[in-house]
Amino acid sequence: MIERKNFFSSWSGGKDSTLAFYRACKEGGQPSFLLTMFEENEERSRSHALPIEVLQAQSEAVGVPLVVRGASWQEYESVFLDVLESFKKEGITHGVFGDIDLEAHLEWVQKTCARVDIAPYHPLWKMERRAVLDELLELGFEAVIVVVKDDKLPESFLGKVLTKEVIEEIEQYDVDACGEEGEFHTVVVNGPNFKQRIALDFKGIHKDSGYSFLQVKLS
């Protein structure tokens, strides 16, 4: 149970981490920090490639401080552990994660959190993937697609708001509409727990390692 427990939220800025955070708060958890892991140079977030100003705007919108750490993939675990140790010293007992059903990542989270005696909590775990999306839309979250895997989806999906119609379009490419295995990533710009909508500008596309990334900036 997360009720009345102090937690940090593993925060990508995308739909799953945002919904997991929302659920944990609704269940009575007490959010202390959002934690986002960045590339080594700390210019862009891992996977979603978001600049810090966009994540800071999300942090301000939900009213929870943002913690950012940069790390190479080789250093990722040690840097992550270092942050968790600092959280533990501040009285944080739980970590909230947005994983749905990827067992390998669940095992990594459980193993890593256990090393610093922080309890991992997965509010979305084993939900039907389409049910995750239905809940997201019913609650009024607005998520924009900002990354696509080139061999799964065309770059024409970049910049599209996730709606029932867009979900159906994604499924026509034989892609899971949750994108749980990295087929695409989103950034959330509004929702029931946001104090204000985040206005973004999209300035071009860059490609790297088989992915297309929408260049995202605050308006």
Secondary structure, 3 states (H helix, E strand, C coil): CCCCCEEEEECCCCHHHHHHHHHHHHCCCEEEEEEEEECCCCCCECCCCCCHHHHHHHHHHHCCCEEEEECCCCCHHHHHHHHHHHHHHCCCCEEECCCCCCHHHHHHHHHHHHCCCCEEECCCCCCCHHHHHHHHHHHCCEEEEEEEECCCCCHHHCCCECCHHHHHHHHHCCCCCCCCCCCEEEEEEECCCCCCCCCEEEEEEEEECCEEEEEEEEC
